[in-house]
Amino acid sequence: MDFLLTLKDLNRMDLTELIKVYWKDPVTTYDDRKSEKQIEQFAPAARERGYLEQHEFYDVITWKLRSGKWGCGNIDTAKSNSTEKVKNVTQLAFSKEDRQQAIDELQELDGVDFIVATAILHFFRHDTPVYDKRLAESLIKEPPVSPKPDEYKEFAEHVIRGADIQGMTLRNFDRAIFARNAIATRRKTP
C-alpha cells in the first residue's frame, strides 16, 4: 500500500486545530456531531457490559451510514437485526482478541459491511481505526473501497502509529485527518 502522507508530515499543532474544525459545519453536520457525542456517552457502558444494545447499534450505524456513500452497508437492512442478534453478535465480536476476527463477526449482522464493522469497533476497541473514505483518501494513494484484511491491517497500523506519534487518541487522529481531507477537497471544488 502506498501512503501519501508520511507520519513525519504531520504537525501536532495543525492536527489539534483540525480537531476543532471537525466539530464545525461544513466538515461535519449537526446530526453527525450529535450522534457521535451520543455514542461517546454510551460507549463506556457498552464496553463494560461487553455488547451493544439494539438502540446503541442503530446509533452507531446511523452515524456511519447517514452520509456514507462509499462502499457502506444499508441502514434499513441493519435495522432489521433483532435485539437478540445484535447482542449476541456484538458480544462475540467484542470478545475476540483478533481485530480481523471481530470485524468478520460483525459482518454477520444484516446491513453491516467491512467499513461499518470498523466504525462499530472503533468506539469499542483501541486498535481499530474507522476505514473511512476521507481518512483513506488522505493517507493512501489509490485507496481500495473495501480493503482486503492485509490492506486494512497495514492501514490500521499506519493510523495507530500516527496517533501514537502525535500523542492522540485514534478518535482524535481520525477527526483531524477527516477534517484535513474535507478542507482539501473543498479547496479543489470550483
C-alpha positions in Angstrom: 0.0 0.0 0.0 1.4 3.4 -1.0 0.9 6.0 1.7 0.5 9.6 0.5 1.1 11.2 3.9 4.0 10.2 6.0 3.6 10.4 9.7 6.5 12.9 9.8 4.5 15.2 7.6 2.0 15.8 10.4 2.3 18.6 12.8 0.6 18.2 16.2 -0.5 21.8 16.4 -2.1 21.7 13.0 -3.9 18.4 13.9 -5.1 20.0 17.2 -6.6 22.9 15.2 -8.1 20.4 12.7 -9.9 18.6 15.5 -11.6 21.9 16.3 -12.5 22.3 12.6 -14.0 18.8 12.6 -16.7 19.9 15.0 -18.0 22.7 12.7 -20.0 22.9 9.5 -19.5 22.1 6.8 -16.9 19.4 7.8 -19.5 17.5 9.8 -23.2 18.1 10.1 -25.1 18.9 13.3 -26.7 15.5 13.2 -23.3 13.7 12.8 -21.8 15.7 15.7 -24.8 15.0 17.9 -24.7 11.2 17.0 -21.0 11.0 17.7 -21.4 12.6 21.1 -24.2 10.2 22.0 -22.0 7.3 21.0 -19.2 8.6 23.2 -21.6 8.8 26.1 -22.8 5.2 25.9 -19.6 3.5 24.7 -18.0 3.1 28.1 -21.1 1.3 29.4 -21.3 -0.9 26.3 -17.6 -1.8 26.7 -18.1 -2.6 30.3 -21.1 -5.0 29.6 -19.4 -6.4 26.5 -22.0 -5.8 23.9 -24.3 -3.3 22.2 -27.9 -2.9 22.9 -30.1 -2.6 19.8 -30.6 1.2 20.1 -26.9 1.7 20.5 -26.2 -0.4 17.5 -28.6 1.7 15.5 -27.0 4.9 16.7 -23.5 3.8 15.6 -24.7 2.5 12.1 -26.8 5.7 11.6 -23.7 7.8 12.4 -21.6 5.9 9.9 -24.2 5.4 7.2 -26.0 8.7 7.3 -23.5 10.3 4.9 -21.7 7.2 3.8 -21.7 6.8 0.0 -18.5 4.7 -0.3 -18.9 1.0 0.0 -21.2 1.2 3.1 -23.8 -1.1 4.3 -27.5 -0.3 4.5 -29.3 1.4 7.4 -32.7 -0.2 6.7 -31.3 -3.7 6.4 -29.2 -3.1 9.5 -32.3 -2.1 11.4 -33.9 -5.5 10.7 -31.5 -7.2 13.1 -33.3 -8.5 16.2 -32.3 -7.3 19.7 -31.0 -10.8 20.4 -28.9 -11.0 17.3 -27.4 -7.6 17.9 -26.5 -8.6 21.5 -25.1 -12.0 20.6 -23.1 -10.9 17.6 -21.6 -7.8 19.2 -20.8 -9.7 22.4 -18.9 -12.3 20.4 -17.2 -9.7 18.3 -16.1 -7.7 21.3 -14.7 -10.8 23.0 -12.4 -11.5 20.1 -8.8 -10.6 20.7 -8.0 -10.6 17.0 -9.3 -7.4 15.3 -9.9 -9.1 12.0 -12.0 -11.8 13.6 -14.0 -9.2 15.4 -14.6 -7.4 12.1 -15.6 -10.6 10.4 -18.0 -11.4 13.2 -19.8 -8.1 13.0 -20.4 -8.6 9.3 -22.8 -11.4 10.3 -25.2 -8.6 11.2 -27.5 -7.7 8.3 -26.6 -4.5 6.6 -23.1 -4.4 8.1 -20.2 -4.5 5.7 -16.5 -4.2 6.4 -16.5 -0.4 6.6 -19.4 -0.3 9.0 -17.8 -3.0 11.1 -14.7 -0.9 11.6 -16.8 2.0 12.6 -18.6 -0.1 15.3 -15.3 -1.5 16.6 -13.6 1.9 16.5 -15.7 3.1 19.5 -15.2 -0.2 21.5 -11.6 -1.1 20.9 -8.4 0.9 20.9 -6.9 -0.8 17.9 -9.5 -0.2 15.2 -9.4 2.9 13.1 -12.6 3.6 11.0 -11.9 2.7 7.4 -13.4 6.0 6.1 -13.3 7.5 2.6 -11.8 10.8 3.8 -9.2 9.2 6.0 -8.2 6.6 3.4 -8.0 9.3 0.6 -5.8 11.4 2.8 -3.4 8.6 3.6 -3.4 6.2 0.7 -2.5 6.6 -3.0 -5.5 4.8 -4.7 -7.3 3.6 -1.6 -9.4 0.4 -2.0 -13.1 1.0 -1.5 -13.3 -2.2 0.5 -9.8 -3.3 1.6 -8.6 -6.9 1.9 -7.7 -7.9 5.5 -4.0 -7.4 4.9 -4.6 -4.0 3.4 -6.7 -2.9 6.3 -4.1 -4.2 8.7 -1.4 -2.1 7.1 -3.8 0.9 7.0 -4.7 0.4 10.7 -1.1 0.1 11.8 -0.2 3.3 9.9 -3.1 5.2 11.6 -2.3 3.8 15.0 1.3 4.8 14.6 0.3 8.3 13.5 -2.0 8.7 16.6 0.8 7.4 18.9 3.4 9.7 17.3 1.1 12.7 17.8 0.1 11.6 21.3 -3.6 11.5 20.3 -6.4 9.0 20.7 -7.3 7.2 17.5 -10.7 9.1 17.5 -9.0 12.5 17.6 -6.4 11.5 15.0 -9.3 10.3 12.8 -11.1 13.6 13.3 -8.1 15.6 12.4 -7.3 13.7 9.2 -11.0 13.7 8.2 -11.2 17.5 8.6 -7.9 17.9 6.7 -9.3 15.9 3.8 -12.6 17.8 3.9 -10.8 21.2 3.7 -8.5 20.0 0.9 -11.5 18.6 -1.0 -13.4 21.8 -0.6 -10.5 23.8 -2.0 -10.3 21.6 -5.1 -14.0 22.0 -5.8 -14.7 25.0 -8.1 
